[in-house]
Amino acid sequence: MATTKSSSYHHGDLRHAVLTAALEVIATEGPGALSLRDLARRAGVSHAAPAHHFKDRTGLLTAIAAEGFDLLADALADAPDLRERGVRYVRFGVEHPAHFQVMFLPDLLRGDDAALLAARARAGGELRAGVTGMPEGGRGDDARLAGIAAWSLAHGFATLLLSENLREPVGERDPEEIFRALAELLF
């Protein structure tokens, strides 16, 4: 949904308008199709306006990733156990495919960005909380390896789901229920 100059710029919502347009482009065409000039056109502002908020394409992608990690941390918070954190991780990927895609492409991001580092740490803390909440016997001798295994399962399942590689095996079944069953098998 493209916004107009009057609805975005004059109301001080240009940053949000550009982020929204960028997420639409990424979801349909991938991050490689992103151009600040095109986003300015979609937002109905001058081609230099997005640079005021993001400096450049890398800054915009970094802002999207930081927002994504914050959204992921919110989605994981207060999950009752590791399995439900995994379900919420998969749900996040499905509900926020553009964020999900950008968050895990470090070559496109400013790795030293303070907002990105804080959001990534917050999401990582929520992921680790699921592992530390497991009974010690359920996570083996190495909690860190258990965390990597759990993250790999949730991230891999979400990635395969988003890329439609699970269309046939999942069929009409609820992907969240399938993930719960997989997590039960492995954890």
Secondary structure by P-SEA (a helix, b strand, c coil): ccccccccccccaaaaaaaaaaaaaaaccccccccaaaaaaaacccccccccccccaaaaaaaaaaaaaaaaaaaacccccaaaaaaaaaaaaaacaaaaaaaacccccccccaaaaaaaaaaaaaaaaaaaacccccccccaaaaaaaaaaaaaaaaaaaaacccccccccccaaaaaaaaaaacc
